[in-house]
Amino acid sequence: MKNRSLISLILGLIAFTITACKQPDKAKASADITQINTDNITRNVYTDDEFGEDDMEVVINNTKNTVTINLNGETFQLKKSFDLPDYTAEDVEYRYSDIRGEITFLRKDFDMVLFHHELKRETKKTAKIASY
């Protein structure tokens, strides 16, 4: 009887030692997976001027020259076009443009504007001086 309890105690200690030794390896492996994102990313959310209900999230990755657009639960991935004015990105079906603060997202084959937003410019007040 003593031999059985001694053997089970030794086997228990061996099992505990083996599992305890494997735990630090798991922590090290998860630390190696972490990567640092060095991309230049700009994220904005705009509200549609025409309807006022729709919000469009625009994520511009200047490093990879891509635009990700989230609109009405759909995600669109577009590539920057250097041939078109200001900041314009497109794929086969869609085009996103930001020309002097006027943001437009359209479907090219139908010339259908899906989203439009224009940044409000503050007007400078000029003081008129009366001369006598």
C-alpha positions in Angstrom: 0.0 0.0 0.0 2.8 2.4 0.8 4.5 1.6 -2.5 1.3 2.5 -4.4 0.9 5.9 -2.7 4.6 6.6 -3.1 4.4 5.8 -6.8 1.3 7.9 -7.4 2.9 10.8 -5.5 6.0 10.6 -7.7 3.9 10.4 -10.9 1.9 13.4 -9.7 5.0 15.4 -9.1 6.4 14.5 -12.5 3.2 15.5 -14.2 3.1 18.7 -12.3 6.7 19.5 -13.2 6.2 18.8 -16.9 3.1 21.1 -17.2 4.8 23.8 -15.1 7.8 23.8 -17.4 5.7 24.2 -20.6 3.8 27.3 -19.4 6.6 29.9 -20.0 7.0 28.8 -23.6 3.4 29.6 -24.3 3.8 33.2 -23.0 6.9 33.7 -25.1 5.2 32.5 -28.3 2.4 35.0 -27.9 4.8 37.8 -27.3 6.6 37.0 -30.6 3.3 37.4 -32.6 2.8 41.0 -31.7 3.7 43.3 -34.7 4.0 47.0 -34.8 2.0 48.9 -37.4 4.0 51.7 -38.9 1.6 52.8 -41.6 0.4 56.4 -41.9 -3.3 56.0 -41.4 -6.0 58.8 -41.4 -9.6 58.0 -40.2 -12.6 60.3 -40.6 -16.3 59.9 -40.4 -18.5 62.1 -42.6 -22.3 62.7 -42.6 -24.2 62.8 -45.9 -25.3 66.4 -46.8 -28.3 65.4 -48.8 -30.0 63.0 -46.4 -28.2 63.6 -43.1 -28.7 60.1 -41.9 -25.9 58.2 -43.5 -22.4 58.2 -42.0 -19.4 57.1 -44.0 -16.1 56.1 -42.4 -13.1 56.7 -44.5 -9.8 55.1 -43.6 -6.9 56.3 -45.7 -3.6 54.4 -45.6 -1.1 56.8 -47.1 1.7 54.2 -46.9 -0.1 51.6 -49.0 -2.1 54.2 -51.0 -5.4 52.5 -50.2 -8.8 53.7 -49.0 -11.2 51.6 -47.0 -14.8 52.9 -47.0 -17.5 51.7 -44.6 -21.0 52.8 -45.7 -24.3 51.2 -44.8 -22.7 48.0 -43.4 -20.6 47.5 -46.6 -16.9 47.8 -46.9 -15.1 49.0 -50.0 -11.4 48.7 -50.7 -10.1 51.2 -53.2 -6.6 52.0 -54.6 -5.3 55.6 -55.0 -5.3 57.0 -58.5 -2.5 59.3 -59.3 -4.0 60.3 -62.7 -7.0 62.1 -61.2 -7.0 65.4 -59.2 -6.4 65.9 -55.5 -7.1 62.7 -53.5 -9.0 60.2 -55.6 -9.2 56.4 -55.2 -11.1 53.9 -57.3 -11.6 50.3 -58.3 -13.6 48.8 -61.2 -17.0 49.8 -59.8 -16.5 52.7 -57.3 -14.7 56.0 -57.0 -13.9 58.1 -53.9 -12.7 61.7 -54.2 -11.8 64.4 -51.8 -11.4 67.5 -54.0 -10.9 70.7 -51.9 -13.1 69.4 -49.1 -15.9 68.1 -51.3 -16.1 64.4 -50.6 -17.9 62.2 -53.1 -18.4 58.4 -53.3 -20.0 57.2 -56.4 -20.7 54.1 -58.5 -18.9 54.6 -61.8 -20.9 52.5 -64.2 -24.2 54.3 -63.3 -22.7 57.7 -62.5 -24.7 57.3 -59.2 -23.6 59.4 -56.2 -23.9 57.2 -53.2 -22.5 59.7 -50.7 -21.7 63.4 -50.8 -20.3 65.7 -48.1 -18.9 69.2 -48.4 -16.8 70.7 -45.6 -18.2 74.0 -44.4 -15.7 76.8 -44.8 -15.6 79.6 -42.3 -16.1 82.9 -43.9 -13.8 85.7 -42.7 -15.5 88.8 -41.5 -14.0 91.9 -42.8 -14.3 95.1 -40.9 -15.1 98.1 -43.0 -13.5 101.3 -41.8 -15.4 104.5 -42.6 -13.3 107.4 -43.7 -14.5 111.0 -43.4 
